[in-house]
Amino acid sequence: MSSEAHQLTLSNERQELICSVIGLVVKVGIVAVAGTSLCRLAGAYQQRMERQGELSAVLELESAKLAKARTRFDLLFMVEGEQRLIREQSQWIAPNRLRIVWRSNKPFPTVETAAAAGASGTSRP
């Protein structure tokens, strides 16, 4: 009987060893999946932080533009705002001057008219 008992204990120890190896493989697999997931999450988090930084920089620029536009708007609608606007505009005609407007009968050139001119065989020197 001792040989049968010895074989049973070896069989039990072998089963325990196999179960331990399977448990170890499962644990290693879970750790590997968790590690991979953490690496991917860290990459996604870094991308989101970069995008958030870009968006906050754009927001700051646009906020500065808005503040400048509000100040300008307020200045224009204050007392003597019209005179301030006139002084800022360089294209206003000075007193006792005539404005000359050049008119052309030809329409503005487009891609189609340029292609048609090139296809008709006329070339410019």
C-alpha positions, 0 to 999 in steps of 0.5 A: 500500500505504501507504493499506492499511497506514494503514487497518490501523493505524487499525483496530488502534488503533480495536480497541485503543481499544474494548478499552481502553474495555471494560476501563475500563467493566468496571473501573468496574463492579467498583469500583462493585460493591465500593463498594456491597458495602462500604457495605452491609457497613458498615451491617450491621456498625454494626447488629451493634455496636448490638445487641451494645451493647444485649445487653451492657447487658442482660447487665450488668443481669442480672449485677447482679441475679444478684449481688444475689440470690446475696448475699440468698440467702447472707444468708438461709441464714447463721446467724440468716437466718430472723430477718433474713427475718422482720424484712424482711417487713412483712406478718407478723402481729405477736404477739397479733394476728389476721389477717382474710381477706375472702371473697366468694361472687362470683368475680373479675370478668372481661371476660366477666362485665362484657360480660354485665352490660353486655349485660343492660341493667343500667347503673351510675349 
